[in-house]
């Protein structure tokens, strides 16, 4: 409403308050001085006149109501602005209070922190002082103890010296006394012997004469008795004949018993006992049956239920097909009592050679016996006898025997080798003699990692050669799943076991592990399963996680690489040594 009443306007047209009575005119001498009488009544009456005039005009205008509403809205807007500024001022006051409280709290916190720091520093300083005092007390006590110990040792040393001096003096006095006593006794005995010498000599002569007479009488009496007995024995011819026959029969009996017992013992040992070269066998003997009746029943039960030769053996499909043919041929040979074929298994270690040999014997209904070529070398001259005992024992088997010679290259190497001893060469000749012809009693299976070292005569006795290679990706996947199930999942499913398995995709993890395990043999992959199980048992909660699986895999791979490096270095050294020996042998 300011435009109605005229305030708030500036410029020449702005309403000016009218001059009151008694007010000085403009430009007078009292210009610029205020009249105290009219100062409280300074009111613009022209503004009221203009307002009234404007109100009359608005009443007559068609837009009077809109103008009034507009002015009303402007006043409300100004009031709202004032209220907003009041609220902003109140909000700023509240914010200032909050900030003041925050600053006060921060200062209080800093004060408390500083006090705490000071208390801690004081406590640490007091603790250091206490520790220092305690250490000084300990040092003083230690010094006092050392001084006391030193004084005690010195006192003990003085006492020991005095005791030794006393003992030495006593011994010296005792020695002097004993010497004087012995000297006196010797002098007395010498004096007595000199006085009684004639009496002693006469007594000795009398005793010697009596003893001579007694001995002569004994000899004369014994000669008469023996002479009369021999004369009566000679005169009786029947007695002489019976005595000679008895002595002859006794000698014959002693000789027969000695050699007969040895022959019977060797026969019993060949049929019942196990030769010393045999490390493991499924053949049942009387001694083992008495000692282990439970194992005997298990073996009999398994022998009556022949199973697939490749059960539990994971190999390449082509190799499995070939070995299955070998198993079928061996089983039919045993049924028809034909001659067995000798087979060579060669390849890297841990590829399933020994396992398949056992399965082959069980599948064919035969017994198996496992030997090691490294056991023949240390036997020396007894190696020939041991070889013959093994083959004699094998020929007594009624079910047929599969002789599996592991590490055969350690025994059946070339006889022309310069580092082969005469005893080992003789044992090899005995082996060749016993395997010169096909047998219907036993089947010979050789296993080697280096078959190129075999003697040519050994190669001539081999009827079939089978190579066992390292598992490929597909076989590694099957092996990893097999041993993961055997060593991890099956124990985890048993409630009485501590082992548990974390949640992860087993198939995917096994596939990744198979890819990482390139170059590992089946035995090394089986050791992976054992390592997983051990890791779970060693953990705090017994849970096998995916990270633990891959950690063990990386460890096994790293160890495998280190072993391969060692093998390469060892092979290089062996080649250098063999070359030097061959050169020296050729020079000689």
Protein Blocks (a to p, Z undefined) as FASTA:
>chain_A
ZZmnopaiacjkbccddddehiacehiakgoiacfklmmmgccfklmmmmmmmmmmmmmp
mklmmmmmmmmmmmmmmmmmmmmmmmmmmmmmmmmmmmmmmmmmmmmmmmmmmmmmmmmm
mmmmmmmmmmmmmmmmmmmmmmmmmmmmmmmmmmmmmmmmmmmmmmmmmmmmmmmmmmmm
mmmmmmmmmmmmmmmmmmmmmmmmmmmmmmmmmmmmmmmmmmmmmmmmmmmmmmmmmlmm
mmmmmmmmmmmmmmmmmmmmmmmmmmmmmmmmccfklmbdcbdcfklmmmmmmlmmmmmm
mmmmccdfkgoiacdfklmmmmmmmmmmmmmmmmnopacdddddeddehiopmmmmmmmm
mmnopacddddfklmmmnommmmmmmmmmmmmmmmpmnbpadddehkllmmgcfkbmkbc
fklmmmmmmmmmmmmpccfkbccddddfblmlpcfklmmmpmbdcddddddfklmmmmmm
mmmmmmmmmmmmpmkbmbdcddddfklmmmmmmmmmgoiafklmmmmmmmmmmmmmmpmn
opacfklmmmmmmmmmmmmmmmmmmmmmmmmmmmmmmmmmmmmmmmZZ
